[in-house]
């Protein structure tokens, strides 16, 4: 089970690292910036999880094997073997793969540490979204978790909850794990495809100051129309 968990973690690390390297390429970063962004995306969520658990030295820093997927991802993007096109949202696909795998492994590791069911779900979500959030913040992008178009944390929450349920029922994760990861991945991709949204936190108020030529019966100034790119996954993908 430990070997299987390590394998899934390495695949998830690679997927997130590819998303970081692709974003670095889009931003025109050099190779150092690419390695840094790929490392944050691939290792950030796991490091935060291990620190919160009190695991000791984070697994990503204790075991050098975790750096291998990061370096492979950077090389593949640098050589052009992995790249983005208009028809394939490569960055978002790899990000969705990392999300689906890390919500699973983060929850399992928290469970093995003896945390409560709720804490396991929260740690699973943190592991899944943490690296991507670091990647986007450092690259001066709106983090995917805050992008109004396409649910992000919700699939991770569902995957973590399903993993806790499987562990509570003592189901074999060898069979349940791939199903859970597929559900999370599919939900993320479908939400992007169809533009699903999580309800907004509150009303968005526009500028109510009338213009200088407005009459006494003039209504509130509607202000500029919001940029459609804010609602498009292309703004952050």
Secondary structure, 3 states (H helix, E strand, C coil): CHHHHHHHHHHHHHHHHHHHHHHHHHHCCCHHHHHHHHHHHHHHHHHHHHHHHCCCCCHHHHCCHHHHHHHHHHHHHHCCCCCCCCCCCHHHHHHHHHHHHHHHHHHHHHHHCCCCHHHHHHHHHHHHHHHHHHHHHHCCCCCHHHCCCCCCHHHHHHHHHHHHHHHHCCCCHHHHHHHHHHHHHHHHHHHHHHCCCCCCCCCCCCCCCCCCCCCCCCCCCCCCCCCHHHHCHHHCC
